[in-house]
Amino acid sequence: MIYLLTTIHVIVCLFLVIVVLLQSGKAADLAGAFGGMGSQTVFGPRGSATVLSKATTIAAGLFMVTSLTLSIMATRSGGSVPSIFEKKTAPLKGGQPGSVPAPGSQIPITVTPSVDGEQGKPQVIQTPVQATPPGQAAPKGPQKK
């Protein structure tokens, strides 16, 4: 259904563009800019509605209806992309891969030493977890307020 409505919407858009471009302007010459229009109406002289103006009105109405219908269908289908505010992450538990270890504990790291371009055998070493990132200095002593 959404594909059919999208196709109709694109066709209506193209038709609307063509119909608007085919219309001629109303009193858009130099005299119209200085108030020398042939009639005293606010929006210039009004003739009878032509086929192009009626087609423009109908196409604009169809454009609005298909736009609103597509937007309502997109919001009601839901679930495809959650809002950034609705995303909920599960809390990380200790021991899971990707969880944050407690400061002061030790974690295993696999390293491969190399000397003069020759790589040695991989080794597992225990590394302590710091409370602050390496680029930041830890506060020393009591802090004054």
C-alpha positions as CSV (number, residue, x, y, z in Angstrom):
1,M,0.0,0.0,0.0
2,I,2.8,2.4,0.9
3,Y,4.5,1.7,-2.4
4,L,1.4,2.5,-4.4
5,L,0.8,5.7,-2.4
6,T,4.4,6.8,-2.9
7,T,4.1,6.2,-6.6
8,I,0.9,8.3,-6.8
9,H,2.6,11.0,-4.7
10,V,5.6,11.2,-7.1
11,I,3.3,11.4,-10.1
12,V,1.3,14.1,-8.5
13,C,4.5,16.1,-7.7
14,L,5.7,15.9,-11.3
15,F,2.3,16.9,-12.6
16,L,2.1,19.8,-10.2
17,V,5.5,21.1,-11.3
18,I,4.6,20.9,-14.9
19,V,1.3,22.6,-14.5
20,V,2.7,25.5,-12.5
21,L,5.5,26.0,-15.0
22,L,3.0,26.1,-17.9
23,Q,1.0,29.0,-16.4
24,S,1.6,32.5,-17.4
25,G,2.0,35.3,-14.8
26,K,-0.8,37.8,-14.0
27,A,0.2,41.4,-14.5
28,A,3.9,40.7,-13.8
29,D,5.2,43.4,-16.2
30,L,6.9,46.7,-15.2
31,A,3.6,48.6,-14.7
32,G,2.3,46.0,-12.3
33,A,5.3,46.7,-10.0
34,F,4.4,50.3,-9.6
35,G,0.7,49.8,-9.0
36,G,-0.5,50.4,-12.6
37,M,-2.6,47.3,-12.8
38,G,-5.7,47.2,-14.8
39,S,-8.0,46.5,-11.9
40,Q,-8.3,47.8,-8.3
41,T,-8.3,44.3,-6.7
42,V,-5.6,43.5,-4.1
43,F,-4.2,40.5,-6.1
44,G,-4.4,42.0,-9.5
45,P,-7.0,41.4,-12.3
46,R,-8.9,38.2,-11.8
47,G,-10.1,36.5,-15.0
48,S,-12.1,33.3,-15.3
49,A,-10.4,30.1,-14.0
50,T,-8.5,28.4,-16.8
51,V,-8.0,24.7,-17.1
52,L,-4.4,25.1,-15.9
53,S,-5.5,26.9,-12.7
54,K,-8.1,24.3,-11.9
55,A,-5.5,21.5,-12.6
56,T,-3.1,23.3,-10.2
57,T,-5.7,23.4,-7.5
58,I,-6.6,19.8,-7.8
59,A,-2.9,18.7,-8.0
60,A,-2.1,20.8,-4.9
61,G,-5.0,19.2,-3.0
62,L,-3.9,15.7,-4.0
63,F,-0.3,16.6,-3.0
64,M,-1.4,17.6,0.5
65,V,-3.6,14.5,0.9
66,T,-0.9,12.1,-0.2
67,S,1.8,13.9,1.9
68,L,-0.3,13.7,5.0
69,T,-1.3,10.1,4.4
70,L,2.3,9.0,3.8
71,S,3.5,10.8,7.0
72,I,0.7,9.2,9.1
73,M,1.5,5.7,7.6
74,A,5.2,6.2,8.4
75,T,4.6,7.1,12.0
76,R,2.0,4.3,12.6
77,S,4.2,1.6,11.1
78,G,6.7,2.4,13.8
79,G,9.4,0.1,15.1
80,S,11.7,0.5,12.1
81,V,13.9,3.2,13.5
82,P,13.5,4.0,17.2
83,S,13.8,7.6,18.4
84,I,17.1,8.5,20.0
85,F,15.3,9.2,23.2
86,E,13.6,5.8,23.3
87,K,16.8,3.8,23.0
88,K,17.5,1.9,26.1
89,T,20.7,0.0,26.8
90,A,20.9,-3.0,29.1
91,P,23.1,-2.3,32.1
92,L,26.5,-4.0,31.8
93,K,27.3,-6.7,34.4
94,G,30.8,-7.6,35.5
95,G,32.4,-10.4,33.6
96,Q,30.6,-9.7,30.4
97,P,32.7,-8.9,27.4
98,G,32.6,-5.1,27.0
99,S,31.8,-4.4,30.6
100,V,33.7,-1.8,32.5
101,P,35.9,-3.3,35.2
102,A,36.1,-1.8,38.7
103,P,39.0,0.5,39.4
104,G,41.9,-1.2,41.2
105,S,41.1,-4.7,39.7
106,Q,43.3,-6.3,37.1
107,I,42.4,-7.4,33.5
108,P,44.3,-9.7,31.2
109,I,45.8,-8.1,28.0
110,T,47.3,-10.1,25.2
111,V,50.5,-8.5,23.8
112,T,52.9,-9.6,21.0
113,P,56.4,-8.4,21.6
114,S,58.7,-7.5,18.7
115,V,62.4,-6.9,18.7
116,D,64.1,-5.5,15.6
117,G,61.1,-6.3,13.4
118,E,60.8,-10.0,14.6
119,Q,57.6,-10.8,16.4
120,G,57.8,-13.0,19.4
121,K,55.2,-15.3,20.8
122,P,51.9,-13.7,22.2
123,Q,51.8,-13.3,25.9
124,V,49.0,-12.6,28.4
125,I,49.8,-10.0,31.1
126,Q,47.7,-8.7,34.0
127,T,47.2,-4.9,33.9
128,P,45.7,-2.8,36.7
129,V,42.6,-0.7,36.0
130,Q,43.1,3.0,36.8
131,A,40.3,5.1,38.3
132,T,41.1,8.1,35.9
133,P,42.0,8.0,32.3
134,P,45.8,8.2,31.6
135,G,45.6,11.7,30.1
136,Q,44.1,13.2,33.2
137,A,45.8,13.7,36.6
138,A,44.2,12.2,39.6
139,P,43.4,14.6,42.4
140,K,46.1,14.6,45.2
141,G,45.3,15.2,48.8
142,P,42.2,16.8,50.2
143,Q,40.4,19.2,47.8
144,K,39.6,22.7,48.9
145,K,36.1,24.1,48.2
